[in-house]
Amino acid sequence: MSAFTSDQFAALHKTNLANLAMLSKSTIDGFQKLTELNLQTAKSALTEGQESLAAVLGGKDLREVLAAQGNLAQPAAEKAISYARQVCEIASQAQAELARAVEEQYEQHHRNLQAFVDTFVKNAPAGSEAISALLQSTVDAAGNTYRSAQAVSKQMTEFARGNIAAGTAAAAAAGKAASAKA
């Protein structure tokens, strides 16, 4: 007797294709957001570079040229920090969407596996209690391992976000200090 009927196999295949399409769309959406950010940043940098060059070339003496150059450091640092924050936000959103999808898939597969184990245990011949208990124990251990790995992953993500926030705050403070000295 087969574990799957052809209808069950077709339904599983359809679900897997839908999940793949959803994951692909989510990934492409993240790349699109990142590409749009990069294009916007490049256009802005080009425009601001031309304006800065005009300001430097428009200086009548060395003092005006140096003053124009000195005024560029702080806005550039702030823009770099803003860009880094936006990239991190895009990456965090994409990671959250992918994690949610993986978690949903895992939960569905876990339910299917548990149903299989329940059916196996119910239909197991007499004397196979040890195998049934081992099978149930394995499923429970796999579930616990997944939940532990998921908790560690969430902690690492929050740790990384905290480090990025602290790093950008430190960079902003350093940029302001450097600008004040200039």
trRosetta pair geometry for C-beta under 8 A, 3 or more apart (Angstrom, degrees):
i j d omega theta_ij theta_ji phi_ij phi_ji
2 5 6.9 127 90 -81 119 42
3 116 7.2 23 -165 -133 116 118
4 8 4.5 -138 -159 87 85 120
4 9 4.8 97 144 -58 132 89
4 12 7.3 -54 -140 1 140 141
5 8 4.7 96 50 6 75 102
5 9 7.0 -140 93 -4 39 87
6 9 5.5 -52 -146 38 35 114
6 10 6.2 37 154 -21 66 105
7 10 5.7 -52 -145 37 31 111
7 11 6.3 31 154 -18 64 106
8 11 5.7 -54 -146 37 31 111
8 12 6.3 32 153 -19 64 106
9 12 5.7 -54 -147 37 30 112
9 13 6.2 32 153 -20 64 107
10 13 5.6 -53 -146 37 30 113
10 14 6.3 33 153 -20 64 106
11 14 5.6 -52 -146 36 31 113
11 15 6.4 32 154 -19 64 105
12 15 5.7 -54 -149 36 31 112
12 16 6.3 30 153 -18 65 106
13 16 5.8 -55 -147 37 30 111
13 17 6.4 29 155 -18 64 106
14 17 5.8 -54 -148 36 30 110
14 18 6.4 30 153 -18 64 106
15 18 5.7 -55 -148 36 31 111
15 19 6.3 32 153 -18 65 106
15 108 7.6 -147 169 148 143 155
16 19 5.6 -53 -147 37 32 112
16 20 6.3 35 153 -20 65 105
17 20 5.6 -51 -146 36 33 112
17 21 6.4 35 154 -20 64 104
18 21 5.7 -53 -149 36 31 112
18 22 6.4 31 153 -19 64 106
19 22 5.7 -55 -147 37 32 111
19 23 6.3 29 155 -16 66 106
19 101 6.8 139 -157 -180 89 108
19 105 5.7 78 -141 -90 148 121
20 23 5.8 -55 -145 39 30 109
20 24 6.1 32 155 -21 65 108
21 24 5.7 -54 -145 37 29 113
21 25 6.3 30 155 -20 64 106
22 25 5.8 -53 -146 36 30 111
22 26 6.4 31 154 -19 63 107
22 101 6.1 178 115 -125 117 134
23 26 5.7 -54 -147 37 31 113
23 27 6.3 31 155 -18 65 107
23 98 6.6 69 -138 -122 89 82
23 101 5.7 168 -83 129 86 159
24 27 5.8 -57 -149 37 30 110
24 28 6.2 26 156 -16 66 109
25 28 5.8 -57 -144 40 29 108
25 29 6.2 35 155 -23 64 105
26 29 5.7 -51 -147 32 29 114
26 30 6.7 30 153 -18 61 103
26 94 6.6 136 157 -145 90 73
26 97 4.6 -166 -155 128 131 133
26 98 6.1 167 119 -69 140 73
26 101 6.8 -146 -1 -26 161 146
27 30 5.8 -55 -155 33 32 111
27 31 6.6 29 151 -14 66 105
27 94 7.0 78 -113 -160 45 117
27 98 7.4 60 -70 -80 82 117
28 31 5.6 -53 -147 39 36 111
28 32 6.2 41 152 -24 67 104
29 32 5.5 -52 -147 34 31 115
29 33 6.5 32 154 -19 64 103
29 94 7.5 177 86 -102 87 94
30 33 5.8 -52 -149 34 32 110
30 34 6.4 28 153 -15 64 108
30 90 6.1 127 -155 167 79 93
30 91 7.4 80 -164 -102 123 40
30 93 7.1 177 -104 89 96 93
30 94 3.4 39 -98 -92 142 134
30 97 7.8 -160 -54 44 114 133
31 34 5.6 -57 -147 40 32 111
31 35 6.1 35 154 -21 67 107
32 35 5.7 -54 -145 37 30 111
32 36 6.3 30 155 -18 64 106
33 36 5.8 -54 -147 37 29 111
33 37 6.4 31 153 -19 63 106
33 90 4.8 -176 112 -133 124 121
33 93 7.8 0 60 69 169 135
34 37 5.6 -53 -149 36 32 113
34 38 6.3 32 153 -19 65 106
34 87 6.9 60 -125 -127 95 77
34 90 5.4 150 -71 136 81 156
35 38 5.6 -54 -147 37 31 111
35 39 6.3 30 155 -17 66 105
36 39 5.8 -54 -146 38 31 110
36 40 6.2 30 155 -18 64 108
37 40 5.8 -57 -146 39 29 111
37 41 6.1 29 155 -19 65 109
37 83 7.4 134 165 -145 113 78
37 86 5.6 174 -140 132 141 129
37 87 6.9 177 116 -77 156 69
37 90 6.7 -115 -14 -41 149 150
38 41 5.6 -55 -144 38 29 112
38 42 6.2 31 156 -21 65 106
39 42 5.7 -53 -144 35 30 111
39 43 6.4 30 157 -17 64 105
40 43 5.9 -54 -148 37 29 110
40 44 6.3 27 154 -16 63 110
41 44 5.7 -57 -146 40 29 111
41 45 6.1 30 156 -20 66 108
41 79 8.0 138 -140 169 95 108
41 83 5.7 65 -112 -113 140 123
42 45 5.7 -53 -143 37 29 110
42 46 6.3 31 156 -20 63 106
43 46 5.8 -56 -150 35 29 111
43 47 6.4 24 155 -14 64 108
44 47 5.9 -57 -147 39 30 108
44 48 6.0 21 159 -11 66 112
44 79 7.6 -164 124 -152 132 137
45 48 5.9 -59 -139 45 27 106
45 49 5.9 34 158 -26 64 109
46 49 5.7 -54 -144 33 25 114
46 50 6.6 25 157 -18 61 104
47 50 6.0 -57 -154 34 29 109
47 51 6.5 25 151 -15 64 107
48 51 5.5 -53 -146 39 36 112
48 52 6.1 38 154 -21 68 105
48 75 7.8 -146 -164 126 142 132
49 52 5.7 -53 -144 37 30 111
49 53 6.2 32 155 -20 64 106
50 53 5.7 -52 -146 36 30 112
50 54 6.4 32 153 -19 63 105
51 54 5.7 -54 -150 36 31 112
51 55 6.4 32 151 -20 64 105
52 55 5.6 -53 -149 35 33 111
52 56 6.3 29 154 -16 67 105
52 68 7.3 144 -162 161 69 101
52 72 5.5 61 -135 -102 132 127
53 56 5.8 -54 -145 38 31 108
53 57 6.0 22 158 -10 66 111
54 57 5.9 -59 -140 46 27 104
54 58 5.8 29 157 -25 64 114
55 58 5.7 -58 -142 37 25 112
55 59 7.4 49 152 -44 57 86
55 68 4.4 178 135 -153 103 129
55 71 8.0 -77 138 65 151 126
56 59 6.1 -32 -168 -7 36 114
56 65 5.6 60 -160 -146 72 78
56 68 4.8 -174 -86 105 59 135
56 69 6.1 60 -105 -62 113 83
58 64 7.8 -91 104 140 68 128
58 68 7.7 133 59 -85 87 159
59 62 7.6 77 139 -106 131 11
59 63 7.8 -171 -172 75 120 48
59 64 3.5 171 -147 103 95 102
59 65 3.7 -172 75 -63 163 67
59 67 7.6 150 -115 47 125 90
59 68 5.6 -127 -62 -2 119 133
60 64 5.5 63 35 22 68 152
61 64 5.5 97 53 11 64 99
61 65 7.3 -124 106 -4 35 94
62 65 5.5 -57 -147 38 35 114
62 66 6.2 32 157 -17 69 107
63 66 6.0 -57 -146 39 27 107
63 67 6.2 29 154 -20 63 109
64 67 5.6 -53 -143 37 31 113
64 68 6.3 34 155 -21 64 105
65 68 5.8 -54 -150 34 28 111
65 69 6.5 25 152 -15 63 107
66 69 5.6 -55 -146 39 33 111
66 70 6.1 36 154 -23 66 107
67 70 5.6 -53 -144 35 30 113
67 71 6.5 31 156 -22 62 106
68 71 6.0 -56 -152 31 29 111
68 72 7.4 38 149 -32 58 101
69 72 5.9 -51 -164 14 38 118
70 73 6.6 -37 -168 2 43 111
70 179 7.9 123 168 -146 79 63
70 182 4.0 179 -156 158 105 118
71 74 7.4 -53 -168 30 44 101
71 75 7.7 26 152 2 69 111
72 75 6.6 -73 -159 48 40 101
72 76 5.8 36 156 -23 76 118
73 76 6.0 -69 -151 38 24 110
73 77 6.3 21 159 -18 66 109
73 175 7.0 -173 146 -160 88 83
73 178 5.9 -109 150 118 140 111
73 179 5.3 -173 91 -91 107 81
73 182 5.9 120 27 1 143 160
74 77 5.9 -56 -146 35 30 109
74 78 6.4 26 158 -16 65 108
74 175 5.9 121 -127 156 57 98
74 176 6.6 62 -128 -101 107 48
74 178 7.7 179 -76 82 72 86
74 179 3.5 41 -66 -98 109 150
75 78 5.7 -57 -145 40 33 111
75 79 6.1 33 157 -20 67 107
76 79 5.8 -56 -146 37 29 110
76 80 6.3 31 154 -20 64 106
77 80 5.7 -54 -148 35 31 112
77 81 6.4 30 154 -17 64 106
77 171 6.8 -162 -175 155 102 92
77 172 7.1 145 138 -115 107 45
77 174 7.7 -141 -161 90 146 79
77 175 3.0 173 131 -128 157 140
77 176 8.0 -141 92 -39 142 51
77 178 7.4 127 -46 56 156 125
77 179 7.4 -128 26 -44 135 115
78 81 5.7 -55 -149 38 32 111
78 82 6.2 34 152 -20 65 107
78 172 6.8 61 -104 -125 69 89
78 175 6.5 -178 -49 119 64 154
79 82 5.5 -52 -144 38 33 113
79 83 6.2 38 154 -22 65 104
80 83 5.6 -50 -147 34 30 114
80 84 6.5 31 153 -19 63 105
80 171 7.6 -99 98 151 108 138
81 84 5.7 -52 -148 35 32 111
81 85 6.5 33 152 -19 64 104
81 168 4.9 119 -156 -158 99 95
81 171 5.5 174 -91 97 112 120
81 172 5.3 58 -108 -70 172 90
81 175 7.3 -117 -28 -3 129 150
82 85 5.7 -54 -150 35 31 112
82 86 6.4 30 153 -18 65 106
83 86 5.8 -57 -150 37 31 110
83 87 6.4 31 153 -19 66 105
84 87 5.7 -52 -147 36 32 111
84 88 6.3 31 154 -17 64 107
84 164 7.4 -162 148 -168 107 104
84 168 6.0 -172 90 -95 125 114
85 88 5.7 -57 -149 39 31 111
85 89 6.3 33 152 -22 65 106
85 164 7.8 139 -104 149 60 112
85 168 5.9 69 -65 -124 97 166
86 89 5.5 -51 -146 34 33 114
86 90 6.4 34 154 -18 65 103
87 90 5.8 -54 -150 36 31 110
87 91 6.3 28 153 -15 65 108
88 91 5.7 -56 -145 41 31 110
88 92 6.0 34 155 -22 66 107
88 161 7.3 131 170 -120 124 71
88 164 5.2 138 -120 167 156 158
89 92 5.6 -53 -143 36 29 112
89 93 6.4 30 156 -19 63 105
90 93 5.9 -55 -149 35 29 110
90 94 6.4 25 154 -15 63 108
91 94 5.8 -57 -146 40 31 109
91 95 6.1 31 155 -20 66 109
92 95 5.7 -55 -143 39 29 111
92 96 6.2 31 156 -21 64 106
92 157 7.6 118 -129 -174 88 109
92 161 6.7 61 -101 -93 134 114
93 96 5.8 -54 -147 35 29 111
93 97 6.5 28 155 -17 64 105
94 97 5.8 -55 -149 36 31 110
94 98 6.3 26 155 -14 66 109
95 98 5.8 -58 -145 41 30 108
95 99 6.0 31 156 -21 66 109
95 157 6.8 176 130 -125 143 129
96 99 5.7 -53 -142 38 28 112
96 100 6.3 31 157 -21 63 106
97 100 5.8 -55 -149 34 28 111
97 101 6.5 26 154 -17 63 107
98 101 5.7 -55 -149 37 32 111
98 102 6.3 31 154 -17 66 106
99 102 5.8 -54 -145 38 31 110
99 103 6.2 33 155 -21 65 107
99 153 7.3 174 -125 131 127 134
100 103 5.7 -55 -147 37 29 112
100 104 6.4 30 154 -19 64 105
101 104 5.8 -53 -149 35 31 111
101 105 6.4 29 153 -16 64 106
102 105 5.7 -56 -148 39 32 111
102 106 6.2 35 153 -22 66 106
103 106 5.6 -51 -145 35 31 112
103 107 6.3 32 156 -20 64 104
103 150 7.0 83 -101 -128 106 138
104 107 5.8 -53 -148 35 30 111
104 108 6.5 28 154 -17 64 106
105 108 5.8 -56 -149 37 32 110
105 109 6.2 28 155 -14 67 108
106 109 5.8 -59 -146 42 30 108
106 110 6.0 33 155 -23 67 108
106 146 6.1 168 -175 -174 142 148
107 110 5.6 -53 -144 36 29 114
107 111 6.5 31 154 -20 63 103
108 111 5.8 -52 -150 34 31 111
108 112 6.5 30 151 -17 64 106
109 112 5.5 -53 -147 38 34 113
109 113 6.2 34 154 -19 66 106
110 113 5.7 -53 -145 38 31 111
110 114 6.2 32 155 -20 64 106
110 139 7.8 126 -153 -172 79 97
110 142 8.0 -171 -114 107 97 108
110 143 6.0 89 -141 -99 132 102
110 146 7.8 -126 -76 45 131 160
111 114 5.7 -55 -146 37 30 111
111 115 6.4 32 153 -20 64 104
112 115 5.7 -53 -150 34 30 112
112 116 6.5 33 151 -20 63 104
113 116 5.5 -51 -151 34 34 114
113 117 6.4 33 152 -18 66 104
113 139 5.9 176 133 -128 116 116
114 117 5.6 -51 -146 37 34 111
114 118 6.2 37 153 -21 65 105
114 139 6.2 135 -90 171 69 146
115 118 5.6 -52 -146 36 31 113
115 119 6.3 32 154 -18 64 106
116 119 5.8 -57 -150 37 30 110
116 120 6.2 31 152 -21 65 107
117 120 5.5 -52 -146 36 32 114
117 121 6.2 31 156 -19 66 106
117 135 5.5 178 -134 136 105 112
117 136 5.8 131 169 -88 136 68
117 139 5.4 -74 -46 -32 160 155
118 121 5.9 -54 -145 37 28 109
118 122 6.2 28 155 -19 63 109
119 122 5.7 -56 -145 38 29 112
119 123 6.1 2 163 4 65 114
120 123 6.4 -76 -145 51 23 93
120 124 6.0 46 154 -57 65 98
120 132 6.9 179 117 -116 95 86
120 135 6.6 -65 96 122 142 165
121 124 5.6 -32 -143 -4 29 121
121 132 4.4 100 -116 -152 88 122
121 135 7.4 -160 -65 74 95 127
121 136 6.9 32 -69 -55 138 115
124 128 4.3 -124 171 80 118 128
124 129 7.8 144 110 -73 140 41
124 131 7.2 -177 -147 79 141 109
124 132 5.2 -120 0 -68 169 121
125 128 5.6 84 64 -6 69 121
128 131 4.7 -43 -174 41 86 116
128 132 5.8 93 125 -26 85 97
129 132 5.5 -56 -146 39 33 113
129 133 6.1 33 156 -20 68 106
130 133 5.8 -53 -145 37 29 110
130 134 6.3 31 153 -19 63 107
131 134 5.6 -53 -146 37 31 113
131 135 6.3 34 153 -21 65 105
132 135 5.7 -53 -148 35 29 112
132 136 6.4 26 154 -14 64 106
133 136 5.8 -55 -146 40 31 109
133 137 6.1 34 153 -22 65 108
134 137 5.6 -54 -144 37 29 114
134 138 6.3 34 154 -23 63 104
135 138 5.7 -52 -150 32 29 113
135 139 6.6 28 153 -16 63 104
136 139 5.8 -53 -150 36 34 111
136 140 6.3 33 152 -17 66 107
137 140 5.7 -56 -147 39 31 111
137 141 6.2 32 154 -20 66 107
138 141 5.7 -53 -144 37 29 110
138 142 6.3 31 155 -20 63 105
139 142 5.8 -53 -148 35 30 112
139 143 6.5 31 153 -19 63 106
140 143 5.7 -56 -151 36 32 113
140 144 6.4 30 153 -17 66 106
141 144 5.7 -54 -146 38 32 110
141 145 6.2 35 154 -21 66 106
142 145 5.7 -53 -146 36 30 113
142 146 6.4 32 155 -19 64 105
143 146 5.8 -54 -149 35 30 111
143 147 6.4 26 155 -16 65 107
144 147 5.8 -55 -146 38 32 109
144 148 6.3 33 154 -19 65 106
145 148 5.7 -55 -148 37 30 111
145 149 6.3 28 155 -17 65 107
146 149 5.8 -57 -147 39 30 109
146 150 6.1 32 154 -22 65 108
147 150 5.5 -52 -145 36 31 115
147 151 6.5 34 154 -21 63 103
148 151 5.8 -53 -149 34 31 111
148 152 6.5 30 153 -16 65 105
149 152 5.7 -54 -148 38 33 111
149 153 6.2 38 152 -23 65 106
150 153 5.6 -52 -147 35 31 115
150 154 6.5 32 154 -18 64 103
151 154 5.8 -53 -150 35 31 110
151 155 6.5 31 152 -18 64 106
152 155 5.6 -55 -149 37 33 112
152 156 6.3 33 153 -20 66 106
153 156 5.8 -54 -146 36 30 110
153 157 6.4 32 154 -21 64 105
154 157 5.6 -52 -148 34 32 113
154 158 6.4 29 155 -14 65 106
155 158 5.9 -57 -149 40 31 108
155 159 6.2 35 152 -22 65 108
156 159 5.5 -52 -145 36 32 115
156 160 6.3 33 155 -20 65 104
157 160 5.8 -53 -148 35 29 110
157 161 6.4 30 153 -18 63 105
158 161 5.6 -51 -146 36 33 113
158 162 6.4 36 154 -20 64 105
159 162 5.7 -55 -151 36 30 112
159 163 6.4 28 152 -17 64 106
160 163 5.7 -54 -147 37 32 111
160 164 6.3 33 154 -20 66 105
161 164 5.7 -55 -147 36 31 111
161 165 6.3 30 154 -18 65 106
162 165 5.7 -55 -147 37 30 110
162 166 6.2 27 155 -16 65 107
163 166 5.7 -55 -144 40 31 109
163 167 6.0 32 156 -20 66 108
164 167 5.7 -55 -144 38 29 112
164 168 6.3 25 158 -16 65 106
165 168 6.1 -56 -145 38 28 105
165 169 6.3 28 155 -18 63 108
166 169 5.7 -56 -148 37 30 111
166 170 6.3 29 155 -18 65 107
167 170 5.7 -55 -146 37 30 109
167 171 6.2 29 155 -18 65 107
168 171 5.5 -52 -143 39 33 112
168 172 6.2 38 154 -22 65 103
169 172 5.7 -52 -147 34 30 112
169 173 6.5 30 153 -17 63 105
170 173 5.7 -55 -149 37 32 111
170 174 6.2 31 153 -18 66 107
171 174 5.6 -54 -144 39 32 111
171 175 6.2 35 154 -22 65 105
172 175 5.7 -53 -147 35 30 112
172 176 6.4 29 154 -18 63 105
173 176 5.8 -54 -148 36 31 110
173 177 6.3 31 153 -19 64 106
174 177 5.6 -53 -146 37 32 112
174 178 6.2 31 155 -18 66 106
175 178 5.8 -54 -145 38 30 109
175 179 6.2 30 155 -19 64 108
176 179 5.6 -54 -144 38 30 112
176 180 6.3 33 154 -23 64 105
177 180 5.7 -53 -147 33 30 112
177 181 6.6 28 154 -18 63 104
178 181 5.8 -54 -151 35 33 110
178 182 6.5 31 152 -20 65 105
179 182 5.7 -53 -148 34 34 110
